[in-house]
């Protein structure tokens, strides 16, 4: 309990154990390692669904019938297309910029192309429509930026392809094989929503001021980028490359534990058991790994073994970021696009939560416990030391 001149209130570091909203979208049972989307276990969604269907489900609350899914898919395909202004703009981005910065900038530009009416004047329908546009166009932005920075022609979407396969087409310039499209679709489903995670919370905060959905999503992208959240997947691969081989894992990990360093891809605020998404991705990683990746996968499995032996008793297990990078690597995605791909998936959750919260909106306005001095005298400049 903190004390301030104006009253007393609870303080929870990092808001641990605090519920900030009521949501019917996804639930994590951290003790047993269970994740559900609107009641359906993630394993069932992964096996049977598609990103388009999962997005519809998260946004609107029901599994779509055929017509609903067809209409939704058609609408999303319309929104994928890049405007000629967007293409020109992306071509001029600094080539060395991080793709997460490019993504924020693109969403901002998109919001300026068709400015939504101010907060209270925008209908829920208009808000939702803008959200759908962002979900549909994010992959086009990521692919366009990657091609532009590599001096390649920016491609428009191929509307004969589903969402994930089209992203790979726009990135690589050729239609992907079935397996690559499937694994990316699976990764998109697995990352689409995850309760009140940091980036989702930040989109709530922005949206709660009745700001527009573009601003909310930009906030989410910025929050996701950090290494404690979505940025961990990039660092997992870098760490494994540094370890180099399974034989080096013991010394590396034991030294890191001794020095109280965090091992990327492990630990979670909510899961105190194995993250179910990591379990699914681990199986894929093992099967997919080509020659180059298989050494990394072997190293990862050794790292996991040591971590399980040393820290699983503290509730630290692999999280989704530990194995996702292998899937992306195996389908030819550059390392610095791993976190943007997380954003391309999580955007469904961000938009869904913003829509949901708009209907129960109250501005977020927590307190800070002031621990500075009070009644300090103002010292004129010429009397200061
Ligand atoms: N490696 C080693 N020790 C760890 C790790 C780790 N990855 N994660 C937590 N711990 C230890 C930590 O040192 C602390 O130990 P002690 O109590 O002895 O000081 C204890 O576990 C609690 O850690 P915390 O940092 O207070 O836990 P948190 O709930 O604030 O943080 C986390 C959760 C995910 C930020 C943290 O586990 C972490 O930094 N992990 C590495 C980064 C990572 O993989 N992030 C991706 C998260 S999953 C994808 C997503 O949703 O973004």
Boltz pocket constraint, residues with backbone or C-beta under 6 A from the ligand:
constraints:
  - pocket:
      binder: B
      contacts: [[A, 14], [A, 194], [A, 197], [A, 227], [A, 228], [A, 229], [A, 230], [A, 232], [A, 260], [A, 261], [A, 262], [A, 263], [A, 264], [A, 265], [A, 266], [A, 267], [A, 268], [A, 269], [A, 270], [A, 311], [A, 314], [A, 316], [A, 319], [A, 320], [A, 321]]
      max_distance: 6.0
